[in-house]
Amino acid sequence: QVQLVESGGGLVQAGGSLRLSCAASGRTFSSYGMGWFRQAPGKEREFVTAITGSSGRTYYADSVKGRFTISRDNAKNTVYLQMNSLKPEDTAVYYCAACRYCTSNSRDEYHYWGQGTQVTVSS
């Protein structure tokens, strides 16, 4: 069982930056691929980015490529999402998710989810 807790959301002006963190419980964190998804009001939850467990290979949705960076610190059981050049359309609840021995852009592949953190970008 893995428990995930996100933090770092908030209100920011367009063009600003935020850094989200996701702390995971458990002793096998490096065996989990980690992903960030987001859900805006009235929309489905969508893939943002993911990172593999040990090699640190990363994947991004086209909408955030070049602006967002995912990273992880396996010693701290934490994954990060650095968001730069934020736009109003980035406004959503952001969720981190864990997938054991896999990394995917499909939410159906992820076994564990955090409670989400709100990111609001004002224009």
Biotite code that builds the C-alpha atoms (Angstrom):
import biotite.structure as struc

atoms = struc.array([
    struc.Atom([0.000, 0.000, 0.000], chain_id="A", res_id=1, res_name="GLN", atom_name="CA", element="C"),
    struc.Atom([1.258, 3.452, -0.922], chain_id="A", res_id=2, res_name="VAL", atom_name="CA", element="C"),
    struc.Atom([-0.116, 6.699, 0.401], chain_id="A", res_id=3, res_name="GLN", atom_name="CA", element="C"),
    struc.Atom([0.494, 9.889, -1.536], chain_id="A", res_id=4, res_name="LEU", atom_name="CA", element="C"),
    struc.Atom([0.197, 13.433, -0.213], chain_id="A", res_id=5, res_name="VAL", atom_name="CA", element="C"),
    struc.Atom([0.473, 16.433, -2.542], chain_id="A", res_id=6, res_name="GLU", atom_name="CA", element="C"),
    struc.Atom([1.383, 19.952, -1.503], chain_id="A", res_id=7, res_name="SER", atom_name="CA", element="C"),
    struc.Atom([2.423, 23.244, -3.042], chain_id="A", res_id=8, res_name="GLY", atom_name="CA", element="C"),
    struc.Atom([-0.681, 24.301, -4.900], chain_id="A", res_id=9, res_name="GLY", atom_name="CA", element="C"),
    struc.Atom([-2.045, 27.824, -4.761], chain_id="A", res_id=10, res_name="GLY", atom_name="CA", element="C"),
    struc.Atom([-2.984, 30.964, -6.646], chain_id="A", res_id=11, res_name="LEU", atom_name="CA", element="C"),
    struc.Atom([-0.498, 32.481, -9.068], chain_id="A", res_id=12, res_name="VAL", atom_name="CA", element="C"),
    struc.Atom([-0.616, 35.043, -11.842], chain_id="A", res_id=13, res_name="GLN", atom_name="CA", element="C"),
    struc.Atom([-0.161, 34.039, -15.463], chain_id="A", res_id=14, res_name="ALA", atom_name="CA", element="C"),
    struc.Atom([3.527, 33.706, -16.265], chain_id="A", res_id=15, res_name="GLY", atom_name="CA", element="C"),
    struc.Atom([4.370, 32.724, -12.721], chain_id="A", res_id=16, res_name="GLY", atom_name="CA", element="C"),
    struc.Atom([5.709, 29.503, -11.257], chain_id="A", res_id=17, res_name="SER", atom_name="CA", element="C"),
    struc.Atom([4.721, 26.906, -8.711], chain_id="A", res_id=18, res_name="LEU", atom_name="CA", element="C"),
    struc.Atom([6.393, 23.769, -7.419], chain_id="A", res_id=19, res_name="ARG", atom_name="CA", element="C"),
    struc.Atom([4.246, 20.829, -6.389], chain_id="A", res_id=20, res_name="LEU", atom_name="CA", element="C"),
    struc.Atom([5.503, 18.034, -4.185], chain_id="A", res_id=21, res_name="SER", atom_name="CA", element="C"),
    struc.Atom([4.141, 14.548, -3.646], chain_id="A", res_id=22, res_name="CYS", atom_name="CA", element="C"),
    struc.Atom([5.367, 12.593, -0.644], chain_id="A", res_id=23, res_name="ALA", atom_name="CA", element="C"),
    struc.Atom([4.935, 8.822, -0.699], chain_id="A", res_id=24, res_name="ALA", atom_name="CA", element="C"),
    struc.Atom([4.858, 6.316, 2.119], chain_id="A", res_id=25, res_name="SER", atom_name="CA", element="C"),
    struc.Atom([6.509, 2.920, 1.891], chain_id="A", res_id=26, res_name="GLY", atom_name="CA", element="C"),
    struc.Atom([9.980, 1.483, 1.401], chain_id="A", res_id=27, res_name="ARG", atom_name="CA", element="C"),
    struc.Atom([9.898, 0.598, -2.285], chain_id="A", res_id=28, res_name="THR", atom_name="CA", element="C"),
    struc.Atom([9.372, 4.030, -3.807], chain_id="A", res_id=29, res_name="PHE", atom_name="CA", element="C"),
    struc.Atom([11.951, 3.500, -6.549], chain_id="A", res_id=30, res_name="SER", atom_name="CA", element="C"),
    struc.Atom([9.916, 0.593, -7.927], chain_id="A", res_id=31, res_name="SER", atom_name="CA", element="C"),
    struc.Atom([7.031, 2.937, -8.754], chain_id="A", res_id=32, res_name="TYR", atom_name="CA", element="C"),
    struc.Atom([6.612, 5.003, -11.836], chain_id="A", res_id=33, res_name="GLY", atom_name="CA", element="C"),
    struc.Atom([5.110, 8.328, -10.786], chain_id="A", res_id=34, res_name="MET", atom_name="CA", element="C"),
    struc.Atom([2.730, 10.509, -12.719], chain_id="A", res_id=35, res_name="GLY", atom_name="CA", element="C"),
    struc.Atom([1.008, 13.854, -12.434], chain_id="A", res_id=36, res_name="TRP", atom_name="CA", element="C"),
    struc.Atom([-2.505, 14.294, -13.751], chain_id="A", res_id=37, res_name="PHE", atom_name="CA", element="C"),
    struc.Atom([-4.865, 17.239, -13.599], chain_id="A", res_id=38, res_name="ARG", atom_name="CA", element="C"),
    struc.Atom([-8.586, 17.796, -13.710], chain_id="A", res_id=39, res_name="GLN", atom_name="CA", element="C"),
    struc.Atom([-10.265, 21.082, -14.527], chain_id="A", res_id=40, res_name="ALA", atom_name="CA", element="C"),
    struc.Atom([-13.943, 21.721, -13.696], chain_id="A", res_id=41, res_name="PRO", atom_name="CA", element="C"),
    struc.Atom([-16.209, 19.894, -16.114], chain_id="A", res_id=42, res_name="GLY", atom_name="CA", element="C"),
    struc.Atom([-13.330, 18.061, -17.771], chain_id="A", res_id=43, res_name="LYS", atom_name="CA", element="C"),
    struc.Atom([-11.844, 14.610, -17.527], chain_id="A", res_id=44, res_name="GLU", atom_name="CA", element="C"),
    struc.Atom([-8.663, 13.944, -15.627], chain_id="A", res_id=45, res_name="ARG", atom_name="CA", element="C"),
    struc.Atom([-5.760, 14.269, -18.039], chain_id="A", res_id=46, res_name="GLU", atom_name="CA", element="C"),
    struc.Atom([-2.150, 13.208, -18.137], chain_id="A", res_id=47, res_name="PHE", atom_name="CA", element="C"),
    struc.Atom([0.461, 15.870, -17.465], chain_id="A", res_id=48, res_name="VAL", atom_name="CA", element="C"),
    struc.Atom([3.789, 14.108, -16.975], chain_id="A", res_id=49, res_name="THR", atom_name="CA", element="C"),
    struc.Atom([5.401, 10.929, -15.669], chain_id="A", res_id=50, res_name="ALA", atom_name="CA", element="C"),
    struc.Atom([8.776, 9.659, -14.545], chain_id="A", res_id=51, res_name="ILE", atom_name="CA", element="C"),
    struc.Atom([10.123, 6.122, -14.349], chain_id="A", res_id=52, res_name="THR", atom_name="CA", element="C"),
    struc.Atom([11.127, 4.565, -11.041], chain_id="A", res_id=53, res_name="GLY", atom_name="CA", element="C"),
    struc.Atom([14.881, 4.251, -11.146], chain_id="A", res_id=54, res_name="SER", atom_name="CA", element="C"),
    struc.Atom([16.180, 5.556, -14.475], chain_id="A", res_id=55, res_name="SER", atom_name="CA", element="C"),
    struc.Atom([14.303, 8.842, -14.197], chain_id="A", res_id=56, res_name="GLY", atom_name="CA", element="C"),
    struc.Atom([13.133, 8.863, -17.782], chain_id="A", res_id=57, res_name="ARG", atom_name="CA", element="C"),
    struc.Atom([10.418, 11.485, -18.247], chain_id="A", res_id=58, res_name="THR", atom_name="CA", element="C"),
    struc.Atom([7.335, 11.938, -20.404], chain_id="A", res_id=59, res_name="TYR", atom_name="CA", element="C"),
    struc.Atom([5.234, 15.054, -20.957], chain_id="A", res_id=60, res_name="TYR", atom_name="CA", element="C"),
    struc.Atom([1.932, 16.030, -22.469], chain_id="A", res_id=61, res_name="ALA", atom_name="CA", element="C"),
    struc.Atom([2.405, 18.371, -25.404], chain_id="A", res_id=62, res_name="ASP", atom_name="CA", element="C"),
    struc.Atom([0.500, 21.111, -23.588], chain_id="A", res_id=63, res_name="SER", atom_name="CA", element="C"),
    struc.Atom([3.153, 21.389, -20.847], chain_id="A", res_id=64, res_name="VAL", atom_name="CA", element="C"),
    struc.Atom([6.328, 20.397, -22.682], chain_id="A", res_id=65, res_name="LYS", atom_name="CA", element="C"),
    struc.Atom([9.034, 22.998, -22.171], chain_id="A", res_id=66, res_name="GLY", atom_name="CA", element="C"),
    struc.Atom([7.208, 24.619, -19.238], chain_id="A", res_id=67, res_name="ARG", atom_name="CA", element="C"),
    struc.Atom([6.838, 21.842, -16.665], chain_id="A", res_id=68, res_name="PHE", atom_name="CA", element="C"),
    struc.Atom([9.543, 19.579, -15.245], chain_id="A", res_id=69, res_name="THR", atom_name="CA", element="C"),
    struc.Atom([9.024, 16.408, -13.261], chain_id="A", res_id=70, res_name="ILE", atom_name="CA", element="C"),
    struc.Atom([11.727, 15.066, -10.982], chain_id="A", res_id=71, res_name="SER", atom_name="CA", element="C"),
    struc.Atom([12.034, 12.665, -8.082], chain_id="A", res_id=72, res_name="ARG", atom_name="CA", element="C"),
    struc.Atom([14.209, 12.083, -5.046], chain_id="A", res_id=73, res_name="ASP", atom_name="CA", element="C"),
    struc.Atom([14.033, 8.404, -4.162], chain_id="A", res_id=74, res_name="ASN", atom_name="CA", element="C"),
    struc.Atom([15.917, 8.978, -0.910], chain_id="A", res_id=75, res_name="ALA", atom_name="CA", element="C"),
    struc.Atom([13.101, 11.284, 0.215], chain_id="A", res_id=76, res_name="LYS", atom_name="CA", element="C"),
    struc.Atom([10.235, 9.283, -1.350], chain_id="A", res_id=77, res_name="ASN", atom_name="CA", element="C"),
    struc.Atom([9.144, 12.451, -3.114], chain_id="A", res_id=78, res_name="THR", atom_name="CA", element="C"),
    struc.Atom([8.273, 13.478, -6.644], chain_id="A", res_id=79, res_name="VAL", atom_name="CA", element="C"),
    struc.Atom([8.165, 17.108, -7.748], chain_id="A", res_id=80, res_name="TYR", atom_name="CA", element="C"),
    struc.Atom([6.460, 19.094, -10.465], chain_id="A", res_id=81, res_name="LEU", atom_name="CA", element="C"),
    struc.Atom([8.059, 22.412, -11.309], chain_id="A", res_id=82, res_name="GLN", atom_name="CA", element="C"),
    struc.Atom([5.607, 24.520, -13.285], chain_id="A", res_id=83, res_name="MET", atom_name="CA", element="C"),
    struc.Atom([6.869, 27.630, -15.068], chain_id="A", res_id=84, res_name="ASN", atom_name="CA", element="C"),
    struc.Atom([5.226, 30.084, -17.450], chain_id="A", res_id=85, res_name="SER", atom_name="CA", element="C"),
    struc.Atom([1.843, 29.146, -16.074], chain_id="A", res_id=86, res_name="LEU", atom_name="CA", element="C"),
    struc.Atom([-1.265, 29.904, -18.098], chain_id="A", res_id=87, res_name="LYS", atom_name="CA", element="C"),
    struc.Atom([-4.903, 30.274, -17.031], chain_id="A", res_id=88, res_name="PRO", atom_name="CA", element="C"),
    struc.Atom([-5.651, 26.998, -18.831], chain_id="A", res_id=89, res_name="GLU", atom_name="CA", element="C"),
    struc.Atom([-3.332, 25.226, -16.391], chain_id="A", res_id=90, res_name="ASP", atom_name="CA", element="C"),
    struc.Atom([-5.910, 25.850, -13.663], chain_id="A", res_id=91, res_name="THR", atom_name="CA", element="C"),
    struc.Atom([-6.965, 22.480, -12.254], chain_id="A", res_id=92, res_name="ALA", atom_name="CA", element="C"),
    struc.Atom([-6.688, 20.103, -9.360], chain_id="A", res_id=93, res_name="VAL", atom_name="CA", element="C"),
    struc.Atom([-3.362, 18.330, -9.714], chain_id="A", res_id=94, res_name="TYR", atom_name="CA", element="C"),
    struc.Atom([-3.018, 14.711, -8.618], chain_id="A", res_id=95, res_name="TYR", atom_name="CA", element="C"),
    struc.Atom([0.044, 12.568, -8.242], chain_id="A", res_id=96, res_name="CYS", atom_name="CA", element="C"),
    struc.Atom([-0.234, 8.845, -8.873], chain_id="A", res_id=97, res_name="ALA", atom_name="CA", element="C"),
    struc.Atom([1.914, 5.745, -8.464], chain_id="A", res_id=98, res_name="ALA", atom_name="CA", element="C"),
    struc.Atom([2.188, 2.748, -10.746], chain_id="A", res_id=99, res_name="CYS", atom_name="CA", element="C"),
    struc.Atom([4.243, -0.222, -9.559], chain_id="A", res_id=100, res_name="ARG", atom_name="CA", element="C"),
    struc.Atom([6.815, -1.355, -12.097], chain_id="A", res_id=101, res_name="TYR", atom_name="CA", element="C"),
    struc.Atom([5.239, 0.756, -14.802], chain_id="A", res_id=102, res_name="CYS", atom_name="CA", element="C"),
    struc.Atom([5.075, 4.258, -16.184], chain_id="A", res_id=103, res_name="THR", atom_name="CA", element="C"),
    struc.Atom([2.156, 5.349, -18.268], chain_id="A", res_id=104, res_name="SER", atom_name="CA", element="C"),
    struc.Atom([0.164, 8.265, -19.605], chain_id="A", res_id=105, res_name="ASN", atom_name="CA", element="C"),
    struc.Atom([-3.063, 6.355, -18.907], chain_id="A", res_id=106, res_name="SER", atom_name="CA", element="C"),
    struc.Atom([-4.745, 7.000, -15.587], chain_id="A", res_id=107, res_name="ARG", atom_name="CA", element="C"),
    struc.Atom([-6.116, 3.440, -15.650], chain_id="A", res_id=108, res_name="ASP", atom_name="CA", element="C"),
    struc.Atom([-2.598, 2.069, -15.126], chain_id="A", res_id=109, res_name="GLU", atom_name="CA", element="C"),
    struc.Atom([-2.043, 3.839, -11.828], chain_id="A", res_id=110, res_name="TYR", atom_name="CA", element="C"),
    struc.Atom([-2.808, 2.026, -8.618], chain_id="A", res_id=111, res_name="HIS", atom_name="CA", element="C"),
    struc.Atom([-2.515, 4.790, -6.052], chain_id="A", res_id=112, res_name="TYR", atom_name="CA", element="C"),
    struc.Atom([-3.619, 8.416, -6.037], chain_id="A", res_id=113, res_name="TRP", atom_name="CA", element="C"),
    struc.Atom([-3.175, 11.436, -3.840], chain_id="A", res_id=114, res_name="GLY", atom_name="CA", element="C"),
    struc.Atom([-6.016, 13.676, -2.734], chain_id="A", res_id=115, res_name="GLN", atom_name="CA", element="C"),
    struc.Atom([-5.082, 16.457, -5.129], chain_id="A", res_id=116, res_name="GLY", atom_name="CA", element="C"),
    struc.Atom([-3.930, 20.038, -4.772], chain_id="A", res_id=117, res_name="THR", atom_name="CA", element="C"),
    struc.Atom([-5.588, 23.065, -6.379], chain_id="A", res_id=118, res_name="GLN", atom_name="CA", element="C"),
    struc.Atom([-3.638, 25.222, -8.795], chain_id="A", res_id=119, res_name="VAL", atom_name="CA", element="C"),
    struc.Atom([-5.298, 28.431, -9.930], chain_id="A", res_id=120, res_name="THR", atom_name="CA", element="C"),
    struc.Atom([-3.697, 30.708, -12.518], chain_id="A", res_id=121, res_name="VAL", atom_name="CA", element="C"),
    struc.Atom([-5.201, 34.166, -12.859], chain_id="A", res_id=122, res_name="SER", atom_name="CA", element="C"),
    struc.Atom([-5.008, 36.176, -16.071], chain_id="A", res_id=123, res_name="SER", atom_name="CA", element="C"),
])
